[in-house]
């Protein structure tokens, strides 16, 4: 975890986007919040997919 422990509510709110009517956070923003790389975050989600609801994550395409 990151040594940065004082993340403000404003910083979190700024990282929330509305896409297709859903409030979402990008994996890169979540990784930064948790102090890990995006690759490590995505790997952890894939490794623990059964712990998340089906609509927890989706991938945007062009």
PDB file of N, CA, C and O in Angstrom:
ATOM      1  N   UNK A   1       0.834  -1.173   0.000  1.00  0.00           N
ATOM      2  CA  UNK A   1       0.000   0.000   0.000  1.00  0.00           C
ATOM      3  C   UNK A   1       0.881   1.240   0.000  1.00  0.00           C
ATOM      4  O   UNK A   1       2.010   1.210   0.490  1.00  0.00           O
ATOM      5  N   UNK A   2       0.376   2.292  -0.533  1.00  0.00           N
ATOM      6  CA  UNK A   2       1.123   3.533  -0.657  1.00  0.00           C
ATOM      7  C   UNK A   2       1.398   4.150   0.709  1.00  0.00           C
ATOM      8  O   UNK A   2       0.649   3.944   1.663  1.00  0.00           O
ATOM      9  N   UNK A   3       2.475   4.900   0.781  1.00  0.00           N
ATOM     10  CA  UNK A   3       2.774   5.608   2.021  1.00  0.00           C
ATOM     11  C   UNK A   3       1.873   6.829   2.169  1.00  0.00           C
ATOM     12  O   UNK A   3       1.828   7.442   3.236  1.00  0.00           O
ATOM     13  N   UNK A   4       1.169   7.177   1.126  1.00  0.00           N
ATOM     14  CA  UNK A   4       0.271   8.324   1.159  1.00  0.00           C
ATOM     15  C   UNK A   4      -1.055   7.887   1.772  1.00  0.00           C
ATOM     16  O   UNK A   4      -1.804   7.130   1.154  1.00  0.00           O
ATOM     17  N   UNK A   5      -1.345   8.350   2.964  1.00  0.00           N
ATOM     18  CA  UNK A   5      -2.546   7.887   3.649  1.00  0.00           C
ATOM     19  C   UNK A   5      -3.627   8.953   3.768  1.00  0.00           C
ATOM     20  O   UNK A   5      -4.737   8.648   4.205  1.00  0.00           O
ATOM     21  N   UNK A   6      -3.337  10.179   3.395  1.00  0.00           N
ATOM     22  CA  UNK A   6      -4.302  11.259   3.536  1.00  0.00           C
ATOM     23  C   UNK A   6      -4.899  11.644   2.191  1.00  0.00           C
ATOM     24  O   UNK A   6      -4.617  12.719   1.661  1.00  0.00           O
ATOM     25  N   UNK A   7      -5.713  10.773   1.651  1.00  0.00           N
ATOM     26  CA  UNK A   7      -6.382  11.049   0.390  1.00  0.00           C
ATOM     27  C   UNK A   7      -7.678  11.770   0.721  1.00  0.00           C
ATOM     28  O   UNK A   7      -8.445  11.322   1.574  1.00  0.00           O
ATOM     29  N   UNK A   8      -7.921  12.876   0.053  1.00  0.00           N
ATOM     30  CA  UNK A   8      -9.104  13.672   0.368  1.00  0.00           C
ATOM     31  C   UNK A   8     -10.330  13.137  -0.369  1.00  0.00           C
ATOM     32  O   UNK A   8     -10.222  12.464  -1.394  1.00  0.00           O
ATOM     33  N   UNK A   9     -11.478  13.453   0.178  1.00  0.00           N
ATOM     34  CA  UNK A   9     -12.735  13.073  -0.465  1.00  0.00           C
ATOM     35  C   UNK A   9     -12.815  13.714  -1.841  1.00  0.00           C
ATOM     36  O   UNK A   9     -13.318  13.105  -2.785  1.00  0.00           O
ATOM     37  N   UNK A  10     -12.326  14.928  -1.959  1.00  0.00           N
ATOM     38  CA  UNK A  10     -12.341  15.617  -3.251  1.00  0.00           C
ATOM     39  C   UNK A  10     -11.555  14.831  -4.300  1.00  0.00           C
ATOM     40  O   UNK A  10     -11.984  14.733  -5.449  1.00  0.00           O
ATOM     41  N   UNK A  11     -10.420  14.278  -3.918  1.00  0.00           N
ATOM     42  CA  UNK A  11      -9.613  13.492  -4.858  1.00  0.00           C
ATOM     43  C   UNK A  11     -10.355  12.238  -5.308  1.00  0.00           C
ATOM     44  O   UNK A  11     -10.283  11.850  -6.474  1.00  0.00           O
ATOM     45  N   UNK A  12     -11.058  11.618  -4.391  1.00  0.00           N
ATOM     46  CA  UNK A  12     -11.834  10.426  -4.751  1.00  0.00           C
ATOM     47  C   UNK A  12     -13.001  10.811  -5.652  1.00  0.00           C
ATOM     48  O   UNK A  12     -13.259  10.147  -6.656  1.00  0.00           O
ATOM     49  N   UNK A  13     -13.701  11.877  -5.296  1.00  0.00           N
ATOM     50  CA  UNK A  13     -14.828  12.331  -6.116  1.00  0.00           C
ATOM     51  C   UNK A  13     -14.380  12.681  -7.526  1.00  0.00           C
ATOM     52  O   UNK A  13     -15.097  12.417  -8.492  1.00  0.00           O
ATOM     53  N   UNK A  14     -13.202  13.273  -7.648  1.00  0.00           N
ATOM     54  CA  UNK A  14     -12.665  13.630  -8.966  1.00  0.00           C
ATOM     55  C   UNK A  14     -12.375  12.402  -9.814  1.00  0.00           C
ATOM     56  O   UNK A  14     -12.417  12.471 -11.042  1.00  0.00           O
ATOM     57  N   UNK A  15     -12.085  11.288  -9.175  1.00  0.00           N
ATOM     58  CA  UNK A  15     -11.746  10.062  -9.899  1.00  0.00           C
ATOM     59  C   UNK A  15     -12.988   9.281 -10.333  1.00  0.00           C
ATOM     60  O   UNK A  15     -12.877   8.312 -11.084  1.00  0.00           O
ATOM     61  N   UNK A  16     -14.160   9.694  -9.871  1.00  0.00           N
ATOM     62  CA  UNK A  16     -15.400   9.009 -10.247  1.00  0.00           C
ATOM     63  C   UNK A  16     -15.940   9.653 -11.516  1.00  0.00           C
ATOM     64  O   UNK A  16     -16.119  10.869 -11.587  1.00  0.00           O
ATOM     65  N   UNK A  17     -16.194   8.814 -12.518  1.00  0.00           N
ATOM     66  CA  UNK A  17     -16.714   9.269 -13.807  1.00  0.00           C
ATOM     67  C   UNK A  17     -18.086   8.648 -14.025  1.00  0.00           C
ATOM     68  O   UNK A  17     -18.392   7.592 -13.470  1.00  0.00           O
ATOM     69  N   UNK A  18     -18.914   9.306 -14.836  1.00  0.00           N
ATOM     70  CA  UNK A  18     -20.199   8.728 -15.216  1.00  0.00           C
ATOM     71  C   UNK A  18     -20.072   8.254 -16.651  1.00  0.00           C
ATOM     72  O   UNK A  18     -19.871   9.050 -17.568  1.00  0.00           O
ATOM     73  N   UNK A  19     -20.194   6.941 -16.835  1.00  0.00           N
ATOM     74  CA  UNK A  19     -20.093   6.330 -18.154  1.00  0.00           C
ATOM     75  C   UNK A  19     -21.320   5.461 -18.350  1.00  0.00           C
ATOM     76  O   UNK A  19     -21.605   4.573 -17.546  1.00  0.00           O
ATOM     77  N   UNK A  20     -22.039   5.727 -19.425  1.00  0.00           N
ATOM     78  CA  UNK A  20     -23.275   4.978 -19.717  1.00  0.00           C
ATOM     79  C   UNK A  20     -24.240   5.014 -18.532  1.00  0.00           C
ATOM     80  O   UNK A  20     -24.937   4.039 -18.251  1.00  0.00           O
ATOM     81  N   UNK A  21     -24.265   6.143 -17.851  1.00  0.00           N
ATOM     82  CA  UNK A  21     -25.175   6.311 -16.728  1.00  0.00           C
ATOM     83  C   UNK A  21     -24.737   5.643 -15.437  1.00  0.00           C
ATOM     84  O   UNK A  21     -25.481   5.648 -14.456  1.00  0.00           O
ATOM     85  N   UNK A  22     -23.551   5.072 -15.422  1.00  0.00           N
ATOM     86  CA  UNK A  22     -23.037   4.394 -14.232  1.00  0.00           C
ATOM     87  C   UNK A  22     -21.851   5.172 -13.666  1.00  0.00           C
ATOM     88  O   UNK A  22     -21.007   5.661 -14.416  1.00  0.00           O
ATOM     89  N   UNK A  23     -21.794   5.282 -12.352  1.00  0.00           N
ATOM     90  CA  UNK A  23     -20.623   5.891 -11.724  1.00  0.00           C
ATOM     91  C   UNK A  23     -19.518   4.847 -11.682  1.00  0.00           C
ATOM     92  O   UNK A  23     -19.712   3.746 -11.166  1.00  0.00           O
ATOM     93  N   UNK A  24     -18.361   5.196 -12.226  1.00  0.00           N
ATOM     94  CA  UNK A  24     -17.253   4.241 -12.305  1.00  0.00           C
ATOM     95  C   UNK A  24     -15.947   4.916 -11.914  1.00  0.00           C
ATOM     96  O   UNK A  24     -15.816   6.140 -11.941  1.00  0.00           O
ATOM     97  N   UNK A  25     -14.994   4.081 -11.552  1.00  0.00           N
ATOM     98  CA  UNK A  25     -13.619   4.536 -11.361  1.00  0.00           C
ATOM     99  C   UNK A  25     -12.745   3.711 -12.285  1.00  0.00           C
ATOM    100  O   UNK A  25     -12.923   2.499 -12.403  1.00  0.00           O
ATOM    101  N   UNK A  26     -11.814   4.363 -12.931  1.00  0.00           N
ATOM    102  CA  UNK A  26     -10.898   3.668 -13.822  1.00  0.00           C
ATOM    103  C   UNK A  26      -9.909   2.849 -13.005  1.00  0.00           C
ATOM    104  O   UNK A  26      -9.576   3.193 -11.871  1.00  0.00           O
ATOM    105  N   UNK A  27      -9.452   1.764 -13.604  1.00  0.00           N
ATOM    106  CA  UNK A  27      -8.508   0.903 -12.890  1.00  0.00           C
ATOM    107  C   UNK A  27      -7.241   1.650 -12.504  1.00  0.00           C
ATOM    108  O   UNK A  27      -6.659   1.385 -11.452  1.00  0.00           O
ATOM    109  N   UNK A  28      -6.816   2.570 -13.337  1.00  0.00           N
ATOM    110  CA  UNK A  28      -5.602   3.331 -13.021  1.00  0.00           C
ATOM    111  C   UNK A  28      -5.805   4.224 -11.796  1.00  0.00           C
ATOM    112  O   UNK A  28      -4.891   4.398 -10.990  1.00  0.00           O
ATOM    113  N   UNK A  29      -7.011   4.791 -11.661  1.00  0.00           N
ATOM    114  CA  UNK A  29      -7.311   5.622 -10.490  1.00  0.00           C
ATOM    115  C   UNK A  29      -7.398   4.772  -9.221  1.00  0.00           C
ATOM    116  O   UNK A  29      -6.908   5.172  -8.165  1.00  0.00           O
ATOM    117  N   UNK A  30      -8.021   3.606  -9.332  1.00  0.00           N
ATOM    118  CA  UNK A  30      -8.097   2.706  -8.172  1.00  0.00           C
ATOM    119  C   UNK A  30      -6.717   2.228  -7.755  1.00  0.00           C
ATOM    120  O   UNK A  30      -6.403   2.158  -6.567  1.00  0.00           O
ATOM    121  N   UNK A  31      -5.893   1.898  -8.748  1.00  0.00           N
ATOM    122  CA  UNK A  31      -4.537   1.440  -8.441  1.00  0.00           C
ATOM    123  C   UNK A  31      -3.763   2.528  -7.702  1.00  0.00           C
ATOM    124  O   UNK A  31      -3.061   2.250  -6.730  1.00  0.00           O
ATOM    125  N   UNK A  32      -3.895   3.756  -8.166  1.00  0.00           N
ATOM    126  CA  UNK A  32      -3.210   4.867  -7.497  1.00  0.00           C
ATOM    127  C   UNK A  32      -3.714   5.021  -6.064  1.00  0.00           C
ATOM    128  O   UNK A  32      -2.932   5.252  -5.141  1.00  0.00           O
ATOM    129  N   UNK A  33      -5.013   4.893  -5.891  1.00  0.00           N
ATOM    130  CA  UNK A  33      -5.621   5.010  -4.567  1.00  0.00           C
ATOM    131  C   UNK A  33      -5.071   3.958  -3.608  1.00  0.00           C
ATOM    132  O   UNK A  33      -4.830   4.244  -2.435  1.00  0.00           O
ATOM    133  N   UNK A  34      -4.873   2.737  -4.111  1.00  0.00           N
ATOM    134  CA  UNK A  34      -4.366   1.641  -3.283  1.00  0.00           C
ATOM    135  C   UNK A  34      -2.843   1.546  -3.276  1.00  0.00           C
ATOM    136  O   UNK A  34      -2.274   0.732  -2.549  1.00  0.00           O
ATOM    137  N   UNK A  35      -2.186   2.373  -4.078  1.00  0.00           N
ATOM    138  CA  UNK A  35      -0.727   2.383  -4.073  1.00  0.00           C
ATOM    139  C   UNK A  35      -0.101   1.180  -4.740  1.00  0.00           C
ATOM    140  O   UNK A  35       0.967   0.725  -4.332  1.00  0.00           O
ATOM    141  N   UNK A  36      -0.763   0.656  -5.772  1.00  0.00           N
ATOM    142  CA  UNK A  36      -0.233  -0.477  -6.529  1.00  0.00           C
ATOM    143  C   UNK A  36      -0.240  -0.119  -8.010  1.00  0.00           C
ATOM    144  O   UNK A  36      -0.807   0.899  -8.409  1.00  0.00           O
ATOM    145  N   UNK A  37       0.388  -0.955  -8.815  1.00  0.00           N
ATOM    146  CA  UNK A  37       0.350  -0.713 -10.257  1.00  0.00           C
ATOM    147  C   UNK A  37      -1.006  -1.147 -10.798  1.00  0.00           C
ATOM    148  O   UNK A  37      -1.709  -1.953 -10.186  1.00  0.00           O
ATOM    149  N   UNK A  38      -1.359  -0.599 -11.954  1.00  0.00           N
ATOM    150  CA  UNK A  38      -2.607  -0.986 -12.606  1.00  0.00           C
ATOM    151  C   UNK A  38      -2.593  -2.476 -12.930  1.00  0.00           C
ATOM    152  O   UNK A  38      -3.603  -3.162 -12.770  1.00  0.00           O
ATOM    153  N   UNK A  39      -1.450  -2.973 -13.382  1.00  0.00           N
ATOM    154  CA  UNK A  39      -1.331  -4.398 -13.712  1.00  0.00           C
ATOM    155  C   UNK A  39      -1.577  -5.264 -12.480  1.00  0.00           C
ATOM    156  O   UNK A  39      -2.265  -6.282 -12.564  1.00  0.00           O
ATOM    157  N   UNK A  40      -1.024  -4.868 -11.346  1.00  0.00           N
ATOM    158  CA  UNK A  40      -1.208  -5.637 -10.109  1.00  0.00           C
ATOM    159  C   UNK A  40      -2.673  -5.625  -9.675  1.00  0.00           C
ATOM    160  O   UNK A  40      -3.196  -6.646  -9.230  1.00  0.00           O
ATOM    161  N   UNK A  41      -3.334  -4.480  -9.802  1.00  0.00           N
ATOM    162  CA  UNK A  41      -4.748  -4.384  -9.444  1.00  0.00           C
ATOM    163  C   UNK A  41      -5.583  -5.300 -10.331  1.00  0.00           C
ATOM    164  O   UNK A  41      -6.411  -6.064  -9.834  1.00  0.00           O
ATOM    165  N   UNK A  42      -5.366  -5.224 -11.645  1.00  0.00           N
ATOM    166  CA  UNK A  42      -6.131  -6.054 -12.577  1.00  0.00           C
ATOM    167  C   UNK A  42      -5.870  -7.538 -12.349  1.00  0.00           C
ATOM    168  O   UNK A  42      -6.788  -8.353 -12.448  1.00  0.00           O
ATOM    169  N   UNK A  43      -4.642  -7.888 -12.049  1.00  0.00           N
ATOM    170  CA  UNK A  43      -4.306  -9.284 -11.777  1.00  0.00           C
ATOM    171  C   UNK A  43      -5.031  -9.774 -10.519  1.00  0.00           C
ATOM    172  O   UNK A  43      -5.541 -10.893 -10.486  1.00  0.00           O
ATOM    173  N   UNK A  44      -5.070  -8.938  -9.498  1.00  0.00           N
ATOM    174  CA  UNK A  44      -5.754  -9.311  -8.257  1.00  0.00           C
ATOM    175  C   UNK A  44      -7.252  -9.497  -8.488  1.00  0.00           C
ATOM    176  O   UNK A  44      -7.861 -10.410  -7.931  1.00  0.00           O
ATOM    177  N   UNK A  45      -7.844  -8.630  -9.312  1.00  0.00           N
ATOM    178  CA  UNK A  45      -9.271  -8.756  -9.618  1.00  0.00           C
ATOM    179  C   UNK A  45      -9.526 -10.056 -10.377  1.00  0.00           C
ATOM    180  O   UNK A  45     -10.470 -10.780 -10.063  1.00  0.00           O
ATOM    181  N   UNK A  46      -8.695 -10.356 -11.368  1.00  0.00           N
ATOM    182  CA  UNK A  46      -8.860 -11.603 -12.130  1.00  0.00           C
ATOM    183  C   UNK A  46      -8.677 -12.826 -11.235  1.00  0.00           C
ATOM    184  O   UNK A  46      -9.422 -13.800 -11.346  1.00  0.00           O
ATOM    185  N   UNK A  47      -7.701 -12.773 -10.365  1.00  0.00           N
ATOM    186  CA  UNK A  47      -7.395 -13.895  -9.484  1.00  0.00           C
ATOM    187  C   UNK A  47      -8.525 -14.138  -8.474  1.00  0.00           C
ATOM    188  O   UNK A  47      -8.719 -15.263  -8.012  1.00  0.00           O
ATOM    189  N   UNK A  48      -9.256 -13.094  -8.141  1.00  0.00           N
ATOM    190  CA  UNK A  48     -10.318 -13.189  -7.136  1.00  0.00           C
ATOM    191  C   UNK A  48     -11.693 -12.873  -7.719  1.00  0.00           C
ATOM    192  O   UNK A  48     -12.553 -12.336  -7.022  1.00  0.00           O
ATOM    193  N   UNK A  49     -11.901 -13.199  -8.981  1.00  0.00           N
ATOM    194  CA  UNK A  49     -13.142 -12.852  -9.684  1.00  0.00           C
ATOM    195  C   UNK A  49     -14.386 -13.358  -8.961  1.00  0.00           C
ATOM    196  O   UNK A  49     -15.429 -12.706  -9.005  1.00  0.00           O
ATOM    197  N   UNK A  50     -14.296 -14.491  -8.308  1.00  0.00           N
ATOM    198  CA  UNK A  50     -15.461 -15.051  -7.623  1.00  0.00           C
ATOM    199  C   UNK A  50     -15.882 -14.240  -6.401  1.00  0.00           C
ATOM    200  O   UNK A  50     -16.963 -14.466  -5.857  1.00  0.00           O
ATOM    201  N   UNK A  51     -15.068 -13.324  -5.971  1.00  0.00           N
ATOM    202  CA  UNK A  51     -15.398 -12.482  -4.807  1.00  0.00           C
ATOM    203  C   UNK A  51     -16.174 -11.223  -5.190  1.00  0.00           C
ATOM    204  O   UNK A  51     -16.664 -10.507  -4.318  1.00  0.00           O
ATOM    205  N   UNK A  52     -16.285 -10.953  -6.484  1.00  0.00           N
ATOM    206  CA  UNK A  52     -16.928  -9.732  -6.951  1.00  0.00           C
ATOM    207  C   UNK A  52     -18.245 -10.047  -7.652  1.00  0.00           C
ATOM    208  O   UNK A  52     -18.369 -11.095  -8.285  1.00  0.00           O
ATOM    209  N   UNK A  53     -19.234  -9.151  -7.547  1.00  0.00           N
ATOM    210  CA  UNK A  53     -20.477  -9.361  -8.286  1.00  0.00           C
ATOM    211  C   UNK A  53     -20.211  -9.275  -9.796  1.00  0.00           C
ATOM    212  O   UNK A  53     -19.207  -8.706 -10.226  1.00  0.00           O
ATOM    213  N   UNK A  54     -21.119  -9.846 -10.590  1.00  0.00           N
ATOM    214  CA  UNK A  54     -20.935  -9.876 -12.041  1.00  0.00           C
ATOM    215  C   UNK A  54     -20.797  -8.487 -12.660  1.00  0.00           C
ATOM    216  O   UNK A  54     -20.082  -8.313 -13.647  1.00  0.00           O
ATOM    217  N   UNK A  55     -21.478  -7.501 -12.082  1.00  0.00           N
ATOM    218  CA  UNK A  55     -21.439  -6.155 -12.661  1.00  0.00           C
ATOM    219  C   UNK A  55     -20.382  -5.259 -12.007  1.00  0.00           C
ATOM    220  O   UNK A  55     -20.441  -4.036 -12.134  1.00  0.00           O
ATOM    221  N   UNK A  56     -19.432  -5.857 -11.319  1.00  0.00           N
ATOM    222  CA  UNK A  56     -18.394  -5.087 -10.630  1.00  0.00           C
ATOM    223  C   UNK A  56     -17.501  -4.331 -11.601  1.00  0.00           C
ATOM    224  O   UNK A  56     -17.120  -3.190 -11.338  1.00  0.00           O
ATOM    225  N   UNK A  57     -17.166  -4.955 -12.713  1.00  0.00           N
ATOM    226  CA  UNK A  57     -16.230  -4.345 -13.657  1.00  0.00           C
ATOM    227  C   UNK A  57     -16.687  -4.597 -15.082  1.00  0.00           C
ATOM    228  O   UNK A  57     -17.315  -5.612 -15.383  1.00  0.00           O
ATOM    229  N   UNK A  58     -16.359  -3.655 -15.948  1.00  0.00           N
ATOM    230  CA  UNK A  58     -16.578  -3.860 -17.370  1.00  0.00           C
ATOM    231  C   UNK A  58     -15.456  -3.184 -18.123  1.00  0.00           C
ATOM    232  O   UNK A  58     -14.766  -2.313 -17.592  1.00  0.00           O
ATOM    233  N   UNK A  59     -15.283  -3.597 -19.371  1.00  0.00           N
ATOM    234  CA  UNK A  59     -14.192  -3.068 -20.180  1.00  0.00           C
ATOM    235  C   UNK A  59     -14.779  -2.244 -21.313  1.00  0.00           C
ATOM    236  O   UNK A  59     -15.677  -2.698 -22.023  1.00  0.00           O
ATOM    237  N   UNK A  60     -14.270  -1.038 -21.477  1.00  0.00           N
ATOM    238  CA  UNK A  60     -14.715  -0.176 -22.568  1.00  0.00           C
ATOM    239  C   UNK A  60     -13.976  -0.539 -23.840  1.00  0.00           C
ATOM    240  O   UNK A  60     -12.796  -0.888 -23.810  1.00  0.00           O
ATOM    241  N   UNK A  61     -14.670  -0.455 -24.944  1.00  0.00           N
ATOM    242  CA  UNK A  61     -14.052  -0.678 -26.250  1.00  0.00           C
ATOM    243  C   UNK A  61     -14.263   0.566 -27.098  1.00  0.00           C
ATOM    244  O   UNK A  61     -15.022   1.464 -26.732  1.00  0.00           O
ATOM    245  N   UNK A  62     -13.593   0.606 -28.218  1.00  0.00           N
ATOM    246  CA  UNK A  62     -13.706   1.792 -29.083  1.00  0.00           C
ATOM    247  C   UNK A  62     -15.021   1.868 -29.773  1.00  0.00           C
ATOM    248  O   UNK A  62     -15.267   2.805 -30.532  1.00  0.00           O
TER     249      UNK A  62
END
